[in-house]
Amino acid sequence: MKKRSILSLIKYYAEKNDVGFRNEAYEIAKEFDKSGDYQLSEYIMSLLSNVNTFVPQVSESVSPFFERIEAQEDMLLLPDAITNDLLGVVNVVEHNIGINKFLFQGVPGTGKTEAVKQLARILNRDLFMVDFSAIVDSKLGQTQKNLAALFKEINSFVQPKNVIVLFDEIDAIALDRTNSNDLREMGRATTAILKGLDRMKEDVVLIATTNLFEHFDKALIRRFDLVIDFNRYTKEDLLLISERLLDRYLDKFKLANRDIRLFRKIMNLLLEKKYPGDLKNLIKTSVAFSNPHDGMDYFRKLYYSICGEKPNDLKKLQAQKFTVREIEILTGRSKSSVARDLKGQNVDELHSSIER
């Protein structure tokens, strides 16, 4: 063993630099293995793996580049097309055939990050997200150095098959190098990422997400083995997801009143496409802030959130294809009074048209 290795071990121990200590011990184990001392090499590796399965510790003071993220336990609300792609990712990762870099692209709220959490649970891997605020530096050239150090850590994992690395919103640091609006320093950062991806070991699974795929450097896209488009939601997909969200929150708040037909009619009033992230907030808020003593009040809250007004205009509700019974629920009025007032309004309109 070299003197440099001994000094490095003591230095890292004194500095409480667990990452550096483990990396150095790992290099020492490899040296013993190369020299033929297999037993000692295996003993060192067993000590490292028994202490922790992953080189960067959870503590931010040890590795500022990573933040540990808990795997997702909730059901994943995705259309079949995207779900099938994710099952394909699980398949290739479990077969360990060298396909290990994936890019999830789509507008905010389409479930990209949540999908990564689910993959970590299914594959039984620890999920570590790269903290780009620790990577990007105002000093000239420092961002590139930080990226080089980041990929060095990724390539030094003791048990890489137990890890998924997440580059969440990678566009924060990697955009088109030819974009005239991009800072030259960030262009160099993109180049550093390209080099890091090229040299990354195949045992580690790396997943990046982005909202700005159209601005991505084409060379960067080519570094990924698979790009999954998370924008593939049909209107029917979103309605089904909305129903599943509604069931979840009604169960959570112990509300038994369900009227899927009325619910669908209200959701169809949305003028713009809302993805699962927005739908989740919309439905959860409507249920959570409804009157707990009125099992139908969440319909009124939902209508208000979507239309921006209370459901009081009988004529407008009728024009929106709500039945008398549904209008009764939305207005909180009796069915007979709703029918009477609607009939009176229709008679008045008929008289008005005759007079004209």
Disulfide bonds with the S-S distance in Angstrom:
none
